[in-house]
Amino acid sequence: MLILDQVVKAFGGHRAVDGVSCTLEAGRITGLIGPNGAGKTTLFNLIAGAHKPTSGRISLDGEPIAGRPADRIFRAGLARTFQIPRPFAAMSVLENVMLAPRGQMGESFWRNWFTPGAVGRQEREVRERAMHWLDFVGLARLASEPARVLSGGQRKLLELARVMVAEPKLVLLDEPGAGVNPALLDTIVDRIAVLHKQGTSFLIIEHNMDMVASLCNPVLVMAQGKLLVQGAPGEVLANPLVREAYLGTAEA
């Protein structure tokens, strides 16, 4: 589904991503781990279009996406969440989700004037889909509340609903478990697992190793901008190179 070929991102003389090559298969939950500063978020930004690679190629379902604007990559079927969610605080929870679907006719000034019936029908369909996903993540009861009332964990669930309503091929999750209380973390893990069973593909940055081990296969490990190792979670987490990257020593 996603192919990275010798992807490099340099900031001045520093290579934040240094020749990363890998292939992500469809229908998998792929984990991306590594110590702070390893280049994980920069790699996410390259895939999602927030940064242009210095060199290398990235393709989604055979379509080159490296260097394309983020909105075009989103339209191609790749959606992402952020480590720190920033919903539109004054808008309702439901309105935040309704923003996400691609190609809404109501975004066109002229269609609102000349085809109001079609615009209205589509908006009702989008509202129904948005409510479905809010119910899926357990936020339906808060649909009419302003997004500012949500806790950190609830905002992560809101982001998940918002990306899923856009029907993406691949979802990039940036630390979905960070700063989330244990009860909501269990909900997030469960919802990701259900979506995976339904055929959604994920690439997840996460520092919670229990979460990685329970959800992800394969797991990719980055260190100092490079892809260090990849494989099944048990093999990767037991690898001496991974211990050295995290602890500065290969000793257990």
Beta strands, then each sheet from edge to edge (+ up, - down):
strand 1: 2-11
strand 2: 14-24
strand 3: 29-33
strand 4: 55-60
strand 5: 63-64
strand 6: 78-80
strand 7: 170-174
strand 8: 201-205
strand 9: 219-223
strand 10: 226-231
sheet 1: 2+ 1- 4+ 5-
sheet 2: 6+ 7+ 8+ 3+ 9+ 10-
end
